[in-house]
Each structure stands twice: as structure tokens, then as C-alpha cells.
Amino acid sequence: MWRFVVRRLLQAIPVFFGTTLLIYAMVFALPGDPIQALAGDKPIPENVLQTLRDRYNLNDPLLVQYAKYMWGLLHGDLGENYTGQSVAEMLSGRWAVTAQLAVTAWIFELVVGIALGVWAGLRRGRLADTLVLGGTTLVIAVPVFVLGYVAQIVFGLHWQIFPTAGTDEGWPMSYLLPGIVLGSLGLSYVARLTRTSLAENLRADYVRTARAKGLSKARVIGRHTLRNSLIPVVTYLGVDFGNLMGGAIVTEGIFNLPGVGQQVFQSIQLKEGPVVVGAVTVLVLIFLLVNLVVDLLYGILDPRIRYDQGVRP
């Protein structure tokens, strides 16, 4: 097991550097001068402009800029924005909001998605199966910003079940509606994955053997079939948690949640590259860590997987 963990950590190193380099290059390759953008239409003296560009390494080649950024990152420094504020301090108060939103959406995907998938998988070809497939297809087809505004108007304004915006009521009330909106797409995929995997495993030889031994239906489904059926679902849920952390920009904007997504959106508008790169770098680290945890969960769900023997999932 430990050999597998070390091997995956070593594999994550080039992925991390390659991803952050690509992000850094894309952000700082955008047209326009971020220093000039600070002043708007007002001219900046040339000596002041050059001083600021030197301070933020904007006169260096791209690879040199990236190397200096990574050197600071290895020392725990995410850099500064173009007004001298620490990126780490700017994001520190926002991570809790984004994390609570992502966890709420993830729990919604996990509980409701698996329940719907099991319900449809056990009734394949019946009305329940058709309803789940049709409903999830509809959710996938609707853009998240449309779903967000509709949910806000219906459940927040008309029925007044949930708060419409902000975090005044704290967790979970302020995060339930945006969490449902954010997790709706993932829920659809989780339900369909669970349904398909469960339906296939119900026709497997080991299920017929378990039934022939006289095991109860609940034991066959709960201990044998569902356990094996959850392997692809766990894979998706692990990957999607990173997506939820980084994909909350639209949802946080609709519901006025002061999270990292909202800060990234504002920083893109203001051309504050260090803030965008700093936030995305942390998200990449979270994404890699979650994927490592998902790989370890394979061994729990499927005893046939032996990491100590070098067998890959």
C-alpha cells in the first residue's frame, strides 16, 4: 500500500508542474498591460510603470516568471496582486465559503444520486427507470445559470423555502439552494452511472451464485452487487469534488457568495493574474489529493485490488 502511495505522489509531481505552467502561461499570455489597467484611462509615468513591472517580474521571460513564482510557492508564498495585497490573505477568508458550498453539493450528489441510481437500476425498463433517465437528461441539458436563476426565483422568492443570496444564515441553510444547483449536473451523472453499473452487476455470475446459496435479496444487493457497482461512482465523485471547488464561479455569482470563485471572476476582470494563478494552483493541489484518496478507496470497495502486489485499478 505504501509503495503505491509513494508511486502516486511521485507521479503527481510532473502533473502539478505541467498543469501550473500551462495555467500560468495562459493567464499571463492574455493581451493588455495589467499595470496600466490599474490606472484606467489615466497615464502612468514611465519610471513608475517600469518600477512596477520589475517588481512583479513582468519584464522577465515567461519561464523565468514561472520559475520565480514556483520558488515563492515552495516557500509558502502565493505572491501579491498588483496593489500589494497578499494573495494568500485575499483568499484565506473565501476558502471556507467555497469549501462549504462544494461539500454541500458533493453530499447532495452522493446521497440523492446514488439513491436514484439504485432505484432505477433495480427497476430497469420500468416507469421508475424512465423517470430517472428522463429527469437526469433534462438537468444535463439545462445550463447551470438558467437552473440557478429559476431555483432562486421559485424556491427563494416565491416559496421562500431557502435564502435567495448571501451567507447571513450560515451553513447549511445559506448553502442548500446553491449547493443543489451546483451539484445538479454531477447528481445526474452519479445516478446514471450507479443505475448502469448496478444493472450490469445484477446479471453477473457471482450474483446468481449468491442467490443460489439462498442469500436474501437485501444481502445480495447491499453487500455484493452495490459494493462493486460503486467503484466507477467513487471515481467520478472524487474527480467531481475538485470540479465543484473550481467550478463554483457561476453559482457563487448568482447567489452572491463571497467565495474563491467570485474572487477569481473579479480578478479576471481586473487582470490580476497572480490572484487567478494562486487560486487555481491551490485547486490543482486539492484535485491531486482527492484523486489519491479515491485510488486508495478502490482497495476498500474491491478486495481483489492489491496495491502491495503492484496491481493497478
Disulfide bonds with the S-S distance in Angstrom:
none
